[in-house]
Amino acid sequence: MKYELALDQETQLTVTTAGLYGKPTVFVNGNKLDKLKGKGMEKGNNYAIPGTNGTRHLSLKRGFDYVPQLRLDGTLIELARKLKAYEWVFSVLPIAMVFVGGVLGALLGILAMATSMRMFRSKMPVFVKLLLSLGLTAAVYVAFLIIGTVFSSFIRSL
């Protein structure tokens, strides 16, 4: 994922993540920033952004959502819009597979949840998003049953 943000007229901030939950990389005006290390740092990824008005402090944290939380000099800046309550409910439905399917269920559920969150932030009509999210949840459950059946048959044949 790639998020771009203009901090001021001179400073363009770009945050990229590899995959859904990959480590973020921060660029300022196309130049990669190195993480700050040391005691007294906030949890997360910390960076110093040099500028004409002094150095600014940037902190990135990961939460339950795949979009990192960005704080610039202590002020929260949204990289993507927050999900509405019903979007969270539909997005986390596949996570229930953790209780049924163990590690395989958790893996499929997390992938489906991240996909639903990404879909809910798209520009599709709301009704289409809801139908696709429910369809994705059903597909994940069916995929789990198929994979589980095949795996179980394989184990029994040994």
C-alpha positions in Angstrom: 0.0 0.0 0.0 1.1 3.5 -0.7 -0.1 6.6 1.2 0.9 10.1 0.1 0.5 13.3 2.2 1.7 16.9 1.7 3.0 18.1 5.0 3.5 21.6 3.7 4.3 23.3 0.4 7.8 21.9 0.3 7.5 18.5 2.0 5.8 15.5 0.4 5.5 12.4 2.8 5.1 9.0 1.3 4.5 5.8 3.5 4.6 2.5 1.8 4.0 -1.0 3.2 4.9 -4.3 1.7 1.8 -6.4 1.6 -1.1 -6.1 4.0 0.9 -6.1 7.3 4.4 -5.4 6.0 6.8 -3.1 7.6 6.3 0.6 6.7 8.9 2.6 4.7 8.9 6.4 4.9 10.0 8.7 2.2 10.2 12.5 2.4 10.4 14.2 -1.0 11.5 10.8 -2.5 14.3 10.2 0.0 14.0 7.3 2.3 14.2 8.1 6.0 16.0 5.9 8.5 14.4 4.9 11.8 15.5 6.6 15.0 16.8 4.3 17.7 17.5 4.9 21.3 15.9 5.1 24.7 13.0 7.4 25.3 11.4 6.7 21.9 7.7 5.9 21.6 6.7 2.4 20.6 6.5 2.0 16.9 8.7 3.3 14.1 10.1 6.8 14.8 11.6 9.2 12.3 13.0 12.7 12.2 12.0 14.9 9.3 14.4 17.7 8.7 13.0 21.0 7.4 13.5 24.7 7.2 11.5 25.3 10.4 13.4 22.7 12.3 13.2 18.9 12.8 9.8 17.3 13.1 9.1 14.0 14.8 7.1 11.3 13.0 5.9 8.1 14.6 4.2 5.2 12.9 2.3 2.5 14.8 0.4 -0.6 13.7 -2.9 -1.5 15.2 -5.6 -4.0 14.4 -6.2 -2.3 11.1 -3.6 -2.7 8.3 -3.3 1.1 7.8 -0.5 2.4 10.0 -1.3 5.2 12.5 0.8 8.3 11.8 1.6 10.9 14.4 3.5 14.1 13.4 4.8 16.0 16.4 2.2 14.2 18.5 -0.8 15.0 16.3 -2.6 12.1 14.7 -2.9 12.2 11.0 -5.2 9.8 9.2 -3.6 8.1 6.2 -7.0 6.5 5.3 -10.5 7.1 6.5 -11.7 5.2 9.6 -14.1 2.4 9.0 -17.7 2.8 10.2 -19.1 0.5 12.9 -21.0 -1.8 10.4 -17.8 -2.0 8.2 -15.8 -3.3 11.2 -18.5 -5.8 11.9 -18.6 -7.2 8.4 -14.8 -7.1 8.2 -14.2 -9.1 11.4 -16.7 -11.8 10.6 -14.1 -14.1 9.1 -12.0 -13.9 12.3 -14.5 -16.2 13.9 -12.8 -19.0 12.0 -10.1 -18.8 14.7 -12.5 -20.7 17.0 -13.4 -23.3 14.4 -10.2 -23.7 12.4 -7.2 -23.2 14.5 -4.1 -21.9 12.7 -5.5 -22.4 9.2 -8.8 -20.7 10.2 -6.9 -17.8 11.7 -4.7 -17.4 8.6 -7.7 -17.4 6.2 -9.8 -15.2 8.6 -7.0 -12.6 8.9 -6.5 -12.5 5.1 -10.3 -12.1 4.5 -10.5 -9.4 7.2 -7.8 -7.3 5.7 -9.3 -7.8 2.2 -12.7 -6.6 3.5 -11.2 -3.6 5.2 -9.4 -2.6 2.0 -12.6 -3.2 0.0 -14.7 -1.0 2.4 -12.3 1.9 1.8 -12.8 1.6 -2.0 -15.2 3.7 -4.0 -17.7 1.0 -4.8 -21.4 1.4 -3.7 -22.1 0.4 -0.1 -24.5 -2.3 -1.1 -21.9 -3.9 -3.4 -19.3 -3.7 -0.6 -21.6 -5.5 1.9 -22.5 -8.2 -0.6 -18.8 -8.8 -1.5 -17.8 -8.9 2.1 -20.4 -11.5 2.9 -19.5 -13.4 -0.2 -15.8 -13.3 0.8 -16.7 -14.6 4.3 -18.7 -17.5 2.8 -15.9 -18.3 0.4 -13.3 -18.4 3.2 -15.5 -20.8 5.2 -15.9 -23.0 2.1 -12.2 -22.9 1.3 -11.5 -23.8 4.9 -13.8 -26.9 4.7 -12.2 -28.0 1.4 -8.7 -27.5 2.6 -9.5 -29.2 5.9 -11.1 -32.2 4.2 -8.2 -32.6 1.7 -5.7 -32.4 4.6 -7.6 -34.8 6.8 -7.9 -37.3 3.9 -4.2 -37.0 3.3 -3.3 -37.6 6.9 -5.6 -40.6 7.1 -4.0 -42.1 4.0 -0.6 -42.1 5.7 
